[in-house]
Amino acid sequence: MSKKTWDKLQFLQTKIRLTPNVTARIAIALALKDTRIASINESKPEQTHVINRDVLFGEYEKAYEALIRQFCTEQEVQSDIQDVIRSLIDSGLHKLGHLKKLSDLKNIFPCVSV
């Protein structure tokens, strides 16, 4: 992911106290939930920060893989999976920009208690 994305993840960590990998998972879920038309950024960032796949998805790797594959099929996305994941994180982070504390997640996911 780009330095800008990594900086956003770290900034959110200071505000909501969730590690970057967990925040990235939430961002992906939000992007998958709200995306009507895929917008995949295929340009490679100059400075990159890597979150290992095992850390990024944890025990839910297979579930995220299935969701992302379904998204790619429905949206007819042919891009590299890393570009897709990076774009989903960026899109979802945009939706998380207003968070000030962990309990603000209730407004995004009303069925989840925080």
N, C-alpha and C positions, 0 to 999 in steps of 0.2 A: 504494500500500500504506500501511498505517497506520504511525504513528511507532513503535509497539511492534514491529511486524514489521521495520521498518528498523533499529531498535536491535538486534534479535536478529541480523540479518544482519551488522551491523557488529561485534557482539560475537564472532560466529563467525569473522569475518575475522581478528580478533586472535589467535584460538586456533588456527585451522587454515590460515591464510594463503591463503584463497581469496577472491576478490573477491565482493561481494554478488550480482552477476549469476550467477556460476557456482554459488554456494551456493543461490540461488533455483532454478536449473535442477535441481540435485540434489534439492531439496525437492519440486519438481513431480514429478520421476521417482518419488520415494518415495511420494508421495501417490497417484499413478496406479497404482503397483504394488500398494499395500496397501488401497486404498479399495474397500470392498464396497458401501457405501451412501453416496451423495453427501450431503454436508452443506454447502450453499453459503450463505455469509453474504452477504446482499444489502445489509446496512447499509453506508453509506459512512463511512469514517473521517473524523474532524474534521480531523486534520492528515494530509496525504498526502505521500508521497515517491514520485516517479515514476522508474522505470527504463524508458527508451525500449525499445520492442519489439525494435529491432535489437540493442541492447546486451544485453537480457535473454536473447534466444534465439540471437543471433549467426547463424552459418551454419546452425544447426539449426532455424531458424524454421519451415520447412515440416514437418519431422518432429514438432516439438512441436504445431503446429497440427493435424496429423492425429491425434496421440494424444489431444489435448484434445477434438477433435470426436468421436472414437470414444467417449471417456469420457462425453461429454454425451449421445450417442445411446444408449449402453448403460444409462446411469443415468436416462435420460429427463429430463435437466436442460434447463430452458428459460431459465435465468438469463442475464444479460448476460455476455459472455465475460470482461470485466474482473473481474467478481465471481467467476467460476469460477477464473480464474488466481490472484486474491488468496487465495481459499479453499484452493486446492491448495498454494500457497506456505506459508500458515499451518499447514496440516495436516502438510506435510512437515517444516517447521521444528520442529514439536513432536517429531518422530521423530529430529531431529538434535541435540536439546538436550544430550545426554550427551557429545558429541564434545569431546575435549580436545586432539587433535592430528590431523593429516591422515591418518596411518596408521590411525586408528580407523574410517575409511571402509571398510576391509577387512571389518569385521564386518557392515556394512550391505550391501555389494556384494561378496560373497566371490569372484566371478569376475574382479574387477578388481585389478590390482597397483598399489600406490601407491608 
